[in-house]
Structures are given as structure tokens and as C-alpha cells.
Amino acid sequence: MVASTYPSAMKHHRRDEGGHVNHPKYPGDATNFGITQSVYETFRKRSGLPIRFVKPISEDEVSTIHMTL
């Protein structure tokens, strides 16, 4: 079920959550495509990858993170 609805859900997600946010008044970490900096760091550590800023997150990483949450 998830696999069949994922492409449609991600289309709407990118429209609604797409884009980088790192505003000092935003009550959370920097975010891109709905992925917070802390979630991205955890994902990269678990994947054996170096930590980096969430702004250049790839679509493959976004998809992998969303599918594993």
C-alpha cells in the first residue's frame, strides 16, 4: 500500500514542505523537504556518511528517510 501511494504523497509533500527553512524564529532545526537537521544527521551517521547541512539533501535521501520513518 505504501509503495503504491508514495509517489503521489511525495508530490504533495514537496509542494507543501519543499524548500529550505532556517529562520531564527522557526521553533526547530533547519529543515528541507520536511527533514530536520537532527534527523538528517542521524540518517547520515547510521549510513556511515559524514555529517553535512540539510540544505543540499538529495531526493534519494529524502525518499529513503521518509520510507524508513
N, CA, C and O atoms as a Tripos MOL2 file, in Angstrom:
@<TRIPOS>MOLECULE
protein
  276   275    69     0     0
PROTEIN
NO_CHARGES

@<TRIPOS>ATOM
      1 N           0.8260   -1.2000    0.0000 N.3       1 MET1
      2 CA          0.0000    0.0000    0.0000 C.3       1 MET1
      3 C           0.8620    1.2510    0.0000 C.2       1 MET1
      4 O           0.6260    2.1680   -0.7870 O.2       1 MET1
      5 N           1.8450    1.2960    0.8650 N.am      2 VAL2
      6 CA          2.7010    2.4860    0.9360 C.3       2 VAL2
      7 C           3.4110    2.7220   -0.3840 C.2       2 VAL2
      8 O           3.4520    3.8510   -0.8720 O.2       2 VAL2
      9 N           3.9670    1.6760   -0.9650 N.am      3 ALA3
     10 CA          4.7070    1.8190   -2.2180 C.3       3 ALA3
     11 C           3.8300    2.3850   -3.3310 C.2       3 ALA3
     12 O           4.3150    3.1580   -4.1570 O.2       3 ALA3
     13 N           2.5570    2.0190   -3.3700 N.am      4 SER4
     14 CA          1.6840    2.4860   -4.4490 C.3       4 SER4
     15 C           1.2380    3.9360   -4.2600 C.2       4 SER4
     16 O           0.9420    4.6160   -5.2420 O.2       4 SER4
     17 N           1.1860    4.4140   -3.0430 N.am      5 THR5
     18 CA          0.7470    5.7870   -2.7960 C.3       5 THR5
     19 C           1.9100    6.7560   -2.5790 C.2       5 THR5
     20 O           1.7060    7.9690   -2.5220 O.2       5 THR5
     21 N           3.1190    6.2280   -2.4590 N.am      6 TYR6
     22 CA          4.2710    7.0660   -2.1440 C.3       6 TYR6
     23 C           4.5280    8.1520   -3.1850 C.2       6 TYR6
     24 O           4.7020    9.3060   -2.7950 O.2       6 TYR6
     25 N           4.5640    7.8530   -4.4970 N.am      7 PRO7
     26 CA          4.8460    8.9160   -5.4750 C.3       7 PRO7
     27 C           3.8560   10.0790   -5.3940 C.2       7 PRO7
     28 O           4.2540   11.2410   -5.4710 O.2       7 PRO7
     29 N           2.5950    9.7730   -5.2430 N.am      8 SER8
     30 CA          1.5830   10.8310   -5.1410 C.3       8 SER8
     31 C           1.7580   11.6320   -3.8500 C.2       8 SER8
     32 O           1.6670   12.8600   -3.8470 O.2       8 SER8
     33 N           2.0080   10.9190   -2.7670 N.am      9 ALA9
     34 CA          2.1990   11.6020   -1.4860 C.3       9 ALA9
     35 C           3.4140   12.5160   -1.5290 C.2       9 ALA9
     36 O           3.3630   13.6360   -1.0210 O.2       9 ALA9
     37 N           4.5050   12.0540   -2.1290 N.am     10 MET10
     38 CA          5.7160   12.8660   -2.2050 C.3      10 MET10
     39 C           5.5210   14.0930   -3.0920 C.2      10 MET10
     40 O           6.1010   15.1430   -2.8180 O.2      10 MET10
     41 N           4.7260   13.9820   -4.1360 N.am     11 LYS11
     42 CA          4.4360   15.1390   -4.9880 C.3      11 LYS11
     43 C           3.7920   16.2380   -4.1510 C.2      11 LYS11
     44 O           4.1720   17.4050   -4.2540 O.2      11 LYS11
     45 N           2.8300   15.8720   -3.3320 N.am     12 HIS12
     46 CA          2.1510   16.8480   -2.4730 C.3      12 HIS12
     47 C           3.0840   17.3260   -1.3580 C.2      12 HIS12
     48 O           3.0750   18.4990   -0.9850 O.2      12 HIS12
     49 N           3.8730   16.4130   -0.8430 N.am     13 HIS13
     50 CA          4.8100   16.7640    0.2290 C.3      13 HIS13
     51 C           5.8270   17.7960   -0.2580 C.2      13 HIS13
     52 O           6.0980   18.7770    0.4360 O.2      13 HIS13
     53 N           6.3850   17.5790   -1.4340 N.am     14 ARG14
     54 CA          7.3600   18.5250   -1.9870 C.3      14 ARG14
     55 C           6.7250   19.8900   -2.2090 C.2      14 ARG14
     56 O           7.3600   20.9220   -1.9910 O.2      14 ARG14
     57 N           5.4720   19.8910   -2.6430 N.am     15 ARG15
     58 CA          4.7690   21.1530   -2.8530 C.3      15 ARG15
     59 C           4.5590   21.8790   -1.5270 C.2      15 ARG15
     60 O           4.7590   23.0900   -1.4370 O.2      15 ARG15
     61 N           4.1550   21.1320   -0.4980 N.am     16 ASP16
     62 CA          3.8130   21.7490    0.7790 C.3      16 ASP16
     63 C           5.0120   21.9510    1.7070 C.2      16 ASP16
     64 O           5.0450   22.9200    2.4650 O.2      16 ASP16
     65 N           5.9920   21.0520    1.6550 N.am     17 GLU17
     66 CA          7.1230   21.0840    2.5790 C.3      17 GLU17
     67 C           8.4490   21.3880    1.9020 C.2      17 GLU17
     68 O           9.4660   21.5400    2.5780 O.2      17 GLU17
     69 N           8.4530   21.4780    0.5790 N.am     18 GLY18
     70 CA          9.6990   21.6780   -0.1450 C.3      18 GLY18
     71 C          10.3370   23.0090    0.1650 C.2      18 GLY18
     72 O           9.6580   24.0040    0.4160 O.2      18 GLY18
     73 N          11.6300   23.0100    0.1440 N.am     19 GLY19
     74 CA         12.3620   24.2370    0.3780 C.3      19 GLY19
     75 C          13.0290   24.2630    1.7380 C.2      19 GLY19
     76 O          12.5540   23.6820    2.7140 O.2      19 GLY19
     77 N          14.1230   24.9450    1.7560 N.am     20 HIS20
     78 CA         14.9440   25.0400    2.9550 C.3      20 HIS20
     79 C          14.4200   26.1510    3.8670 C.2      20 HIS20
     80 O          14.0960   27.2460    3.4080 O.2      20 HIS20
     81 N          14.3430   25.8500    5.1700 N.am     21 VAL21
     82 CA         13.9450   26.8440    6.1780 C.3      21 VAL21
     83 C          14.9840   26.8130    7.2900 C.2      21 VAL21
     84 O          15.2700   25.7590    7.8580 O.2      21 VAL21
     85 N          15.5360   27.9640    7.5890 N.am     22 ASN22
     86 CA         16.4730   28.0860    8.7040 C.3      22 ASN22
     87 C          16.3520   29.4890    9.2670 C.2      22 ASN22
     88 O          17.3090   30.2630    9.2510 O.2      22 ASN22
     89 N          15.1880   29.8030    9.7550 N.am     23 HIS23
     90 CA         14.8950   31.1320   10.2930 C.3      23 HIS23
     91 C          15.0700   31.1220   11.7960 C.2      23 HIS23
     92 O          14.6300   30.1790   12.4550 O.2      23 HIS23
     93 N          15.7020   32.1480   12.3640 N.am     24 PRO24
     94 CA         15.9290   32.1510   13.8150 C.3      24 PRO24
     95 C          14.6500   32.0760   14.6530 C.2      24 PRO24
     96 O          14.6930   31.6290   15.7990 O.2      24 PRO24
     97 N          13.5180   32.5060   14.1010 N.am     25 LYS25
     98 CA         12.2540   32.4450   14.8480 C.3      25 LYS25
     99 C          11.5030   31.1380   14.6230 C.2      25 LYS25
    100 O          10.4610   30.9100   15.2380 O.2      25 LYS25
    101 N          12.0220   30.2720   13.7420 N.am     26 TYR26
    102 CA         11.4120   28.9740   13.4930 C.3      26 TYR26
    103 C          11.7190   28.0740   14.6860 C.2      26 TYR26
    104 O          12.8780   27.9480   15.0800 O.2      26 TYR26
    105 N          10.6980   27.4470   15.2650 N.am     27 PRO27
    106 CA         10.9100   26.6790   16.5020 C.3      27 PRO27
    107 C          11.4570   25.2690   16.2760 C.2      27 PRO27
    108 O          10.8520   24.2870   16.7050 O.2      27 PRO27
    109 N          12.5770   25.1790   15.6170 N.am     28 GLY28
    110 CA         13.1720   23.8700   15.3780 C.3      28 GLY28
    111 C          14.4660   23.9960   14.6240 C.2      28 GLY28
    112 O          14.9760   25.0950   14.4050 O.2      28 GLY28
    113 N          14.9890   22.8610   14.2310 N.am     29 ASP29
    114 CA         16.2200   22.8310   13.4390 C.3      29 ASP29
    115 C          15.9730   23.3820   12.0430 C.2      29 ASP29
    116 O          14.8360   23.6060   11.6280 O.2      29 ASP29
    117 N          17.0720   23.5930   11.3380 N.am     30 ALA30
    118 CA         16.9550   23.8610    9.9030 C.3      30 ALA30
    119 C          16.2330   22.6700    9.2820 C.2      30 ALA30
    120 O          16.4060   21.5350    9.7260 O.2      30 ALA30
    121 N          15.4310   22.9220    8.2650 N.am     31 THR31
    122 CA         14.6020   21.8930    7.6510 C.3      31 THR31
    123 C          14.6430   22.0200    6.1380 C.2      31 THR31
    124 O          14.6950   23.1290    5.6060 O.2      31 THR31
    125 N          14.6200   20.8920    5.4440 N.am     32 ASN32
    126 CA         14.4850   20.8890    3.9890 C.3      32 ASN32
    127 C          13.6310   19.6810    3.6080 C.2      32 ASN32
    128 O          13.9030   18.5570    4.0320 O.2      32 ASN32
    129 N          12.6100   19.9230    2.8170 N.am     33 PHE33
    130 CA         11.6530   18.8860    2.4050 C.3      33 PHE33
    131 C          11.0830   18.1310    3.6050 C.2      33 PHE33
    132 O          10.8270   16.9300    3.5260 O.2      33 PHE33
    133 N          10.8870   18.8400    4.7090 N.am     34 GLY34
    134 CA         10.3030   18.2390    5.9030 C.3      34 GLY34
    135 C          11.2780   17.4260    6.7320 C.2      34 GLY34
    136 O          10.8770   16.8100    7.7200 O.2      34 GLY34
    137 N          12.5560   17.4080    6.3550 N.am     35 ILE35
    138 CA         13.5790   16.6800    7.1020 C.3      35 ILE35
    139 C          14.3540   17.6810    7.9490 C.2      35 ILE35
    140 O          14.9550   18.6140    7.4170 O.2      35 ILE35
    141 N          14.3400   17.4890    9.2700 N.am     36 THR36
    142 CA         15.0810   18.4100   10.1410 C.3      36 THR36
    143 C          16.5650   18.0670   10.1300 C.2      36 THR36
    144 O          16.9690   16.9590    9.7760 O.2      36 THR36
    145 N          17.3540   19.0410   10.5240 N.am     37 GLN37
    146 CA         18.7970   18.8430   10.5880 C.3      37 GLN37
    147 C          19.1530   17.6620   11.4760 C.2      37 GLN37
    148 O          20.0180   16.8620   11.1180 O.2      37 GLN37
    149 N          18.5060   17.5390   12.6200 N.am     38 SER38
    150 CA         18.8530   16.4490   13.5410 C.3      38 SER38
    151 C          18.4940   15.0740   12.9590 C.2      38 SER38
    152 O          19.2450   14.1170   13.1470 O.2      38 SER38
    153 N          17.3720   14.9640   12.2630 N.am     39 VAL39
    154 CA         17.0060   13.6930   11.6200 C.3      39 VAL39
    155 C          18.0090   13.3720   10.5130 C.2      39 VAL39
    156 O          18.4220   12.2240   10.3520 O.2      39 VAL39
    157 N          18.3920   14.3890    9.7600 N.am     40 TYR40
    158 CA         19.3510   14.1830    8.6730 C.3      40 TYR40
    159 C          20.7140   13.7320    9.2090 C.2      40 TYR40
    160 O          21.3500   12.8450    8.6410 O.2      40 TYR40
    161 N          21.1460   14.3430   10.2910 N.am     41 GLU41
    162 CA         22.4170   13.9370   10.8940 C.3      41 GLU41
    163 C          22.3620   12.4870   11.3640 C.2      41 GLU41
    164 O          23.3080   11.7300   11.1470 O.2      41 GLU41
    165 N          21.2690   12.0960   12.0020 N.am     42 THR42
    166 CA         21.1130   10.7140   12.4580 C.3      42 THR42
    167 C          21.1500    9.7560   11.2730 C.2      42 THR42
    168 O          21.8250    8.7280   11.3290 O.2      42 THR42
    169 N          20.4290   10.0830   10.2020 N.am     43 PHE43
    170 CA         20.4140    9.2570    8.9980 C.3      43 PHE43
    171 C          21.8140    9.1040    8.4200 C.2      43 PHE43
    172 O          22.2240    7.9920    8.0860 O.2      43 PHE43
    173 N          22.5490   10.1970    8.2980 N.am     44 ARG44
    174 CA         23.8860   10.1410    7.7000 C.3      44 ARG44
    175 C          24.8540    9.3570    8.5730 C.2      44 ARG44
    176 O          25.6810    8.6050    8.0570 O.2      44 ARG44
    177 N          24.7610    9.5250    9.8920 N.am     45 LYS45
    178 CA         25.6230    8.7520   10.7990 C.3      45 LYS45
    179 C          25.3430    7.2660   10.6520 C.2      45 LYS45
    180 O          26.2770    6.4730   10.5260 O.2      45 LYS45
    181 N          24.0720    6.8750   10.6650 N.am     46 ARG46
    182 CA         23.6900    5.4580   10.5320 C.3      46 ARG46
    183 C          24.0900    4.8780    9.1810 C.2      46 ARG46
    184 O          24.3000    3.6720    9.0550 O.2      46 ARG46
    185 N          24.1940    5.7360    8.1750 N.am     47 SER47
    186 CA         24.5720    5.2940    6.8300 C.3      47 SER47
    187 C          26.0820    5.3150    6.6310 C.2      47 SER47
    188 O          26.5720    4.9770    5.5530 O.2      47 SER47
    189 N          26.8220    5.7110    7.6690 N.am     48 GLY48
    190 CA         28.2790    5.7670    7.5660 C.3      48 GLY48
    191 C          28.7770    6.9270    6.7260 C.2      48 GLY48
    192 O          29.8800    6.8790    6.1810 O.2      48 GLY48
    193 N          27.9620    7.9720    6.6210 N.am     49 LEU49
    194 CA         28.3060    9.1420    5.8180 C.3      49 LEU49
    195 C          28.6850   10.3090    6.7220 C.2      49 LEU49
    196 O          28.2290   10.3810    7.8630 O.2      49 LEU49
    197 N          29.5110   11.2170    6.2270 N.am     50 PRO50
    198 CA         29.8540   12.3860    7.0380 C.3      50 PRO50
    199 C          28.6430   13.2950    7.2300 C.2      50 PRO50
    200 O          27.7590   13.3690    6.3770 O.2      50 PRO50
    201 N          28.6250   13.9750    8.3560 N.am     51 ILE51
    202 CA         27.5530   14.9280    8.6540 C.3      51 ILE51
    203 C          27.6920   16.1290    7.7240 C.2      51 ILE51
    204 O          28.7950   16.6040    7.4550 O.2      51 ILE51
    205 N          26.5610   16.6030    7.2460 N.am     52 ARG52
    206 CA         26.5560   17.8440    6.4730 C.3      52 ARG52
    207 C          25.2340   18.5550    6.6860 C.2      52 ARG52
    208 O          24.2890   17.9980    7.2440 O.2      52 ARG52
    209 N          25.1870   19.7840    6.2350 N.am     53 PHE53
    210 CA         23.9990   20.6090    6.4010 C.3      53 PHE53
    211 C          22.8450   20.0410    5.5700 C.2      53 PHE53
    212 O          23.0740   19.4870    4.4950 O.2      53 PHE53
    213 N          21.6220   20.1720    6.0550 N.am     54 VAL54
    214 CA         20.4390   19.6010    5.4140 C.3      54 VAL54
    215 C          20.0520   20.3050    4.1020 C.2      54 VAL54
    216 O          19.3090   19.7400    3.2990 O.2      54 VAL54
    217 N          20.5350   21.4990    3.8830 N.am     55 LYS55
    218 CA         20.1180   22.2520    2.6960 C.3      55 LYS55
    219 C          20.3530   21.5030    1.3800 C.2      55 LYS55
    220 O          19.4650   21.5250    0.5270 O.2      55 LYS55
    221 N          21.5170   20.8320    1.1610 N.am     56 PRO56
    222 CA         21.7150   20.1440   -0.1180 C.3      56 PRO56
    223 C          21.2280   18.6910   -0.1370 C.2      56 PRO56
    224 O          21.7060   17.8970   -0.9470 O.2      56 PRO56
    225 N          20.2940   18.3340    0.7350 N.am     57 ILE57
    226 CA         19.8000   16.9490    0.7950 C.3      57 ILE57
    227 C          19.3170   16.5080   -0.5880 C.2      57 ILE57
    228 O          18.6770   17.2750   -1.3070 O.2      57 ILE57
    229 N          19.6330   15.2640   -0.9470 N.am     58 SER58
    230 CA         19.2320   14.7550   -2.2630 C.3      58 SER58
    231 C          17.8210   14.1570   -2.2010 C.2      58 SER58
    232 O          17.3270   13.8080   -1.1290 O.2      58 SER58
    233 N          17.1920   14.0470   -3.3610 N.am     59 GLU59
    234 CA         15.8580   13.4380   -3.4180 C.3      59 GLU59
    235 C          15.9070   11.9860   -2.9810 C.2      59 GLU59
    236 O          14.9700   11.4970   -2.3510 O.2      59 GLU59
    237 N          16.9880   11.2920   -3.3080 N.am     60 ASP60
    238 CA         17.1350    9.9000   -2.8720 C.3      60 ASP60
    239 C          17.1790    9.8040   -1.3550 C.2      60 ASP60
    240 O          16.5670    8.9130   -0.7660 O.2      60 ASP60
    241 N          17.9090   10.7310   -0.7180 N.am     61 GLU61
    242 CA         17.9780   10.7340    0.7450 C.3      61 GLU61
    243 C          16.6130   11.0430    1.3530 C.2      61 GLU61
    244 O          16.2050   10.4090    2.3260 O.2      61 GLU61
    245 N          15.9150   12.0100    0.7830 N.am     62 VAL62
    246 CA         14.5690   12.3560    1.2800 C.3      62 VAL62
    247 C          13.6720   11.1370    1.1910 C.2      62 VAL62
    248 O          12.9820   10.8070    2.1550 O.2      62 VAL62
    249 N          13.6690   10.4650    0.0540 N.am     63 SER63
    250 CA         12.8250    9.2840   -0.1230 C.3      63 SER63
    251 C          13.1890    8.1800    0.8720 C.2      63 SER63
    252 O          12.3090    7.5780    1.4870 O.2      63 SER63
    253 N          14.4790    7.9220    1.0250 N.am     64 THR64
    254 CA         14.9250    6.8770    1.9450 C.3      64 THR64
    255 C          14.5100    7.2050    3.3680 C.2      64 THR64
    256 O          14.0090    6.3360    4.0810 O.2      64 THR64
    257 N          14.7090    8.4320    3.7860 N.am     65 ILE65
    258 CA         14.3530    8.8320    5.1510 C.3      65 ILE65
    259 C          12.8550    8.6960    5.3620 C.2      65 ILE65
    260 O          12.4280    8.1460    6.3770 O.2      65 ILE65
    261 N          12.0540    9.1760    4.4400 N.am     66 HIS66
    262 CA         10.5990    9.0870    4.5950 C.3      66 HIS66
    263 C          10.1060    7.6440    4.5970 C.2      66 HIS66
    264 O           9.1490    7.3160    5.2980 O.2      66 HIS66
    265 N          10.7430    6.7950    3.8290 N.am     67 MET67
    266 CA         10.3110    5.3930    3.7790 C.3      67 MET67
    267 C          10.7120    4.6210    5.0320 C.2      67 MET67
    268 O          10.1370    3.5700    5.3140 O.2      67 MET67
    269 N          11.6840    5.1220    5.7870 N.am     68 THR68
    270 CA         12.1420    4.4070    6.9760 C.3      68 THR68
    271 C          11.5800    4.9770    8.2600 C.2      68 THR68
    272 O          11.7950    4.4080    9.3300 O.2      68 THR68
    273 N          10.8760    6.0710    8.1840 N.am     69 LEU69
    274 CA         10.2990    6.6600    9.4060 C.3      69 LEU69
    275 C           9.0400    5.9240    9.8230 C.2      69 LEU69
    276 O           8.4200    6.2790   10.8250 O.2      69 LEU69
@<TRIPOS>BOND
     1     1     2 1
     2     2     3 1
     3     3     4 2
     4     3     5 am
     5     5     6 1
     6     6     7 1
     7     7     8 2
     8     7     9 am
     9     9    10 1
    10    10    11 1
    11    11    12 2
    12    11    13 am
    13    13    14 1
    14    14    15 1
    15    15    16 2
    16    15    17 am
    17    17    18 1
    18    18    19 1
    19    19    20 2
    20    19    21 am
    21    21    22 1
    22    22    23 1
    23    23    24 2
    24    23    25 am
    25    25    26 1
    26    26    27 1
    27    27    28 2
    28    27    29 am
    29    29    30 1
    30    30    31 1
    31    31    32 2
    32    31    33 am
    33    33    34 1
    34    34    35 1
    35    35    36 2
    36    35    37 am
    37    37    38 1
    38    38    39 1
    39    39    40 2
    40    39    41 am
    41    41    42 1
    42    42    43 1
    43    43    44 2
    44    43    45 am
    45    45    46 1
    46    46    47 1
    47    47    48 2
    48    47    49 am
    49    49    50 1
    50    50    51 1
    51    51    52 2
    52    51    53 am
    53    53    54 1
    54    54    55 1
    55    55    56 2
    56    55    57 am
    57    57    58 1
    58    58    59 1
    59    59    60 2
    60    59    61 am
    61    61    62 1
    62    62    63 1
    63    63    64 2
    64    63    65 am
    65    65    66 1
    66    66    67 1
    67    67    68 2
    68    67    69 am
    69    69    70 1
    70    70    71 1
    71    71    72 2
    72    71    73 am
    73    73    74 1
    74    74    75 1
    75    75    76 2
    76    75    77 am
    77    77    78 1
    78    78    79 1
    79    79    80 2
    80    79    81 am
    81    81    82 1
    82    82    83 1
    83    83    84 2
    84    83    85 am
    85    85    86 1
    86    86    87 1
    87    87    88 2
    88    87    89 am
    89    89    90 1
    90    90    91 1
    91    91    92 2
    92    91    93 am
    93    93    94 1
    94    94    95 1
    95    95    96 2
    96    95    97 am
    97    97    98 1
    98    98    99 1
    99    99   100 2
   100    99   101 am
   101   101   102 1
   102   102   103 1
   103   103   104 2
   104   103   105 am
   105   105   106 1
   106   106   107 1
   107   107   108 2
   108   107   109 am
   109   109   110 1
   110   110   111 1
   111   111   112 2
   112   111   113 am
   113   113   114 1
   114   114   115 1
   115   115   116 2
   116   115   117 am
   117   117   118 1
   118   118   119 1
   119   119   120 2
   120   119   121 am
   121   121   122 1
   122   122   123 1
   123   123   124 2
   124   123   125 am
   125   125   126 1
   126   126   127 1
   127   127   128 2
   128   127   129 am
   129   129   130 1
   130   130   131 1
   131   131   132 2
   132   131   133 am
   133   133   134 1
   134   134   135 1
   135   135   136 2
   136   135   137 am
   137   137   138 1
   138   138   139 1
   139   139   140 2
   140   139   141 am
   141   141   142 1
   142   142   143 1
   143   143   144 2
   144   143   145 am
   145   145   146 1
   146   146   147 1
   147   147   148 2
   148   147   149 am
   149   149   150 1
   150   150   151 1
   151   151   152 2
   152   151   153 am
   153   153   154 1
   154   154   155 1
   155   155   156 2
   156   155   157 am
   157   157   158 1
   158   158   159 1
   159   159   160 2
   160   159   161 am
   161   161   162 1
   162   162   163 1
   163   163   164 2
   164   163   165 am
   165   165   166 1
   166   166   167 1
   167   167   168 2
   168   167   169 am
   169   169   170 1
   170   170   171 1
   171   171   172 2
   172   171   173 am
   173   173   174 1
   174   174   175 1
   175   175   176 2
   176   175   177 am
   177   177   178 1
   178   178   179 1
   179   179   180 2
   180   179   181 am
   181   181   182 1
   182   182   183 1
   183   183   184 2
   184   183   185 am
   185   185   186 1
   186   186   187 1
   187   187   188 2
   188   187   189 am
   189   189   190 1
   190   190   191 1
   191   191   192 2
   192   191   193 am
   193   193   194 1
   194   194   195 1
   195   195   196 2
   196   195   197 am
   197   197   198 1
   198   198   199 1
   199   199   200 2
   200   199   201 am
   201   201   202 1
   202   202   203 1
   203   203   204 2
   204   203   205 am
   205   205   206 1
   206   206   207 1
   207   207   208 2
   208   207   209 am
   209   209   210 1
   210   210   211 1
   211   211   212 2
   212   211   213 am
   213   213   214 1
   214   214   215 1
   215   215   216 2
   216   215   217 am
   217   217   218 1
   218   218   219 1
   219   219   220 2
   220   219   221 am
   221   221   222 1
   222   222   223 1
   223   223   224 2
   224   223   225 am
   225   225   226 1
   226   226   227 1
   227   227   228 2
   228   227   229 am
   229   229   230 1
   230   230   231 1
   231   231   232 2
   232   231   233 am
   233   233   234 1
   234   234   235 1
   235   235   236 2
   236   235   237 am
   237   237   238 1
   238   238   239 1
   239   239   240 2
   240   239   241 am
   241   241   242 1
   242   242   243 1
   243   243   244 2
   244   243   245 am
   245   245   246 1
   246   246   247 1
   247   247   248 2
   248   247   249 am
   249   249   250 1
   250   250   251 1
   251   251   252 2
   252   251   253 am
   253   253   254 1
   254   254   255 1
   255   255   256 2
   256   255   257 am
   257   257   258 1
   258   258   259 1
   259   259   260 2
   260   259   261 am
   261   261   262 1
   262   262   263 1
   263   263   264 2
   264   263   265 am
   265   265   266 1
   266   266   267 1
   267   267   268 2
   268   267   269 am
   269   269   270 1
   270   270   271 1
   271   271   272 2
   272   271   273 am
   273   273   274 1
   274   274   275 1
   275   275   276 2
@<TRIPOS>SUBSTRUCTURE
     1 MET1         2 RESIDUE 1 A MET
     2 VAL2         6 RESIDUE 1 A VAL
     3 ALA3        10 RESIDUE 1 A ALA
     4 SER4        14 RESIDUE 1 A SER
     5 THR5        18 RESIDUE 1 A THR
     6 TYR6        22 RESIDUE 1 A TYR
     7 PRO7        26 RESIDUE 1 A PRO
     8 SER8        30 RESIDUE 1 A SER
     9 ALA9        34 RESIDUE 1 A ALA
    10 MET10       38 RESIDUE 1 A MET
    11 LYS11       42 RESIDUE 1 A LYS
    12 HIS12       46 RESIDUE 1 A HIS
    13 HIS13       50 RESIDUE 1 A HIS
    14 ARG14       54 RESIDUE 1 A ARG
    15 ARG15       58 RESIDUE 1 A ARG
    16 ASP16       62 RESIDUE 1 A ASP
    17 GLU17       66 RESIDUE 1 A GLU
    18 GLY18       70 RESIDUE 1 A GLY
    19 GLY19       74 RESIDUE 1 A GLY
    20 HIS20       78 RESIDUE 1 A HIS
    21 VAL21       82 RESIDUE 1 A VAL
    22 ASN22       86 RESIDUE 1 A ASN
    23 HIS23       90 RESIDUE 1 A HIS
    24 PRO24       94 RESIDUE 1 A PRO
    25 LYS25       98 RESIDUE 1 A LYS
    26 TYR26      102 RESIDUE 1 A TYR
    27 PRO27      106 RESIDUE 1 A PRO
    28 GLY28      110 RESIDUE 1 A GLY
    29 ASP29      114 RESIDUE 1 A ASP
    30 ALA30      118 RESIDUE 1 A ALA
    31 THR31      122 RESIDUE 1 A THR
    32 ASN32      126 RESIDUE 1 A ASN
    33 PHE33      130 RESIDUE 1 A PHE
    34 GLY34      134 RESIDUE 1 A GLY
    35 ILE35      138 RESIDUE 1 A ILE
    36 THR36      142 RESIDUE 1 A THR
    37 GLN37      146 RESIDUE 1 A GLN
    38 SER38      150 RESIDUE 1 A SER
    39 VAL39      154 RESIDUE 1 A VAL
    40 TYR40      158 RESIDUE 1 A TYR
    41 GLU41      162 RESIDUE 1 A GLU
    42 THR42      166 RESIDUE 1 A THR
    43 PHE43      170 RESIDUE 1 A PHE
    44 ARG44      174 RESIDUE 1 A ARG
    45 LYS45      178 RESIDUE 1 A LYS
    46 ARG46      182 RESIDUE 1 A ARG
    47 SER47      186 RESIDUE 1 A SER
    48 GLY48      190 RESIDUE 1 A GLY
    49 LEU49      194 RESIDUE 1 A LEU
    50 PRO50      198 RESIDUE 1 A PRO
    51 ILE51      202 RESIDUE 1 A ILE
    52 ARG52      206 RESIDUE 1 A ARG
    53 PHE53      210 RESIDUE 1 A PHE
    54 VAL54      214 RESIDUE 1 A VAL
    55 LYS55      218 RESIDUE 1 A LYS
    56 PRO56      222 RESIDUE 1 A PRO
    57 ILE57      226 RESIDUE 1 A ILE
    58 SER58      230 RESIDUE 1 A SER
    59 GLU59      234 RESIDUE 1 A GLU
    60 ASP60      238 RESIDUE 1 A ASP
    61 GLU61      242 RESIDUE 1 A GLU
    62 VAL62      246 RESIDUE 1 A VAL
    63 SER63      250 RESIDUE 1 A SER
    64 THR64      254 RESIDUE 1 A THR
    65 ILE65      258 RESIDUE 1 A ILE
    66 HIS66      262 RESIDUE 1 A HIS
    67 MET67      266 RESIDUE 1 A MET
    68 THR68      270 RESIDUE 1 A THR
    69 LEU69      274 RESIDUE 1 A LEU
